[in-house]
Every structure is written in C-alpha cells, then in structure tokens.
C-alpha cells in the first residue's frame, strides 16, 4: 500500500540520507502537495497535542552532512 492511498496519512517527509535534501508531502483532501524544504524552512509537526518544530539542520544533526554541504 502506498502512503498516498492510506487515508489516515496526512503528512509525510522524505529526508535524503546522502545529501541535505528533504521533501514534505501534505494531503489536502484527495490531493497531495509537495514542498522541497529550503535551509530556512521550519516544519511544524503536531502529534497528540505535542507540537515539534524542525529545520533541515535538525534532520541532519550529528550526521556530518551539514559540514559537507556548506
């Protein structure tokens, strides 16, 4: 089953493991929107009353990729 056909999935992020690059997919009804995350973007994830704010730096912290990409 694809994440796009799973009705309960509303948001999904795909983070590259070899370079600093991430995409965020969000559902709007039956339509999926894709956003390529820029270094200055901050993603808010709401889950069970907890709101988490993450940037690309947070996704790649302690990987060594941030140093390599700058």
C-alpha positions as a Markdown table, in Angstrom:
| # | Residue | x | y | z |
|---|---|---|---|---|
| 1 | Unk | 0.0 | 0.0 | 0.0 |
| 2 | Unk | 1.3 | 3.4 | -1.0 |
| 3 | Unk | 1.4 | 6.2 | 1.6 |
| 4 | Unk | -0.6 | 8.2 | -0.9 |
| 5 | Unk | -3.5 | 5.8 | -0.7 |
| 6 | Unk | -3.5 | 5.5 | 3.1 |
| 7 | Unk | -6.4 | 7.7 | 4.1 |
| 8 | Unk | -5.1 | 8.4 | 7.6 |
| 9 | Unk | -1.7 | 9.7 | 6.4 |
| 10 | Unk | -1.9 | 13.5 | 6.3 |
| 11 | Unk | 1.7 | 14.5 | 6.1 |
| 12 | Unk | 4.9 | 12.8 | 5.2 |
| 13 | Unk | 8.5 | 13.9 | 5.0 |
| 14 | Unk | 11.2 | 12.2 | 2.9 |
| 15 | Unk | 14.7 | 13.0 | 4.0 |
| 16 | Unk | 17.7 | 12.1 | 1.8 |
| 17 | Unk | 20.3 | 10.0 | 3.6 |
| 18 | Unk | 23.3 | 11.1 | 1.4 |
| 19 | Unk | 22.8 | 14.8 | 0.9 |
| 20 | Unk | 21.0 | 17.7 | 2.6 |
| 21 | Unk | 17.7 | 17.5 | 0.8 |
| 22 | Unk | 14.1 | 16.9 | 2.1 |
| 23 | Unk | 10.6 | 17.0 | 0.7 |
| 24 | Unk | 7.4 | 17.4 | 2.7 |
| 25 | Unk | 4.1 | 16.0 | 1.3 |
| 26 | Unk | 0.8 | 17.1 | 2.8 |
| 27 | Unk | -2.7 | 16.0 | 1.9 |
| 28 | Unk | -5.4 | 18.4 | 1.0 |
| 29 | Unk | -8.5 | 16.2 | 0.5 |
| 30 | Unk | -7.5 | 13.8 | -2.2 |
| 31 | Unk | -4.7 | 16.0 | -3.5 |
| 32 | Unk | -1.1 | 15.8 | -2.3 |
| 33 | Unk | 1.1 | 18.9 | -2.2 |
| 34 | Unk | 4.9 | 18.6 | -2.3 |
| 35 | Unk | 7.3 | 21.1 | -0.9 |
| 36 | Unk | 11.1 | 20.9 | -1.2 |
| 37 | Unk | 12.5 | 22.2 | 2.1 |
| 38 | Unk | 15.0 | 25.0 | 2.0 |
| 39 | Unk | 17.5 | 25.5 | 4.8 |
| 40 | Unk | 15.5 | 28.4 | 6.3 |
| 41 | Unk | 12.2 | 26.4 | 6.3 |
| 42 | Unk | 10.8 | 25.1 | 9.6 |
| 43 | Unk | 8.3 | 22.2 | 9.7 |
| 44 | Unk | 5.8 | 22.0 | 12.5 |
| 45 | Unk | 4.7 | 18.5 | 13.3 |
| 46 | Unk | 1.6 | 18.2 | 15.6 |
| 47 | Unk | 1.1 | 14.8 | 17.2 |
| 48 | Unk | -1.2 | 14.1 | 20.2 |
| 49 | Unk | -1.1 | 17.6 | 21.5 |
| 50 | Unk | 2.6 | 18.0 | 21.1 |
| 51 | Unk | 4.0 | 20.5 | 18.5 |
| 52 | Unk | 7.5 | 20.0 | 17.3 |
| 53 | Unk | 9.4 | 22.5 | 15.1 |
| 54 | Unk | 12.2 | 21.0 | 12.9 |
| 55 | Unk | 14.5 | 22.6 | 10.4 |
| 56 | Unk | 16.8 | 20.9 | 7.9 |
| 57 | Unk | 19.6 | 21.3 | 10.4 |
| 58 | Unk | 17.6 | 19.3 | 13.0 |
| 59 | Unk | 17.0 | 16.5 | 10.5 |
| 60 | Unk | 20.8 | 16.3 | 9.8 |
| 61 | Unk | 22.2 | 17.0 | 13.2 |
| 62 | Unk | 25.2 | 14.7 | 14.0 |
| 63 | Unk | 25.3 | 13.2 | 10.5 |
| 64 | Unk | 28.3 | 15.1 | 9.2 |
| 65 | Unk | 26.3 | 16.1 | 6.1 |
| 66 | Unk | 25.8 | 19.7 | 7.3 |
| 67 | Unk | 29.6 | 20.3 | 7.3 |
| 68 | Unk | 30.0 | 18.6 | 3.9 |
| 69 | Unk | 27.2 | 20.7 | 2.3 |
| 70 | Unk | 28.4 | 24.1 | 3.4 |
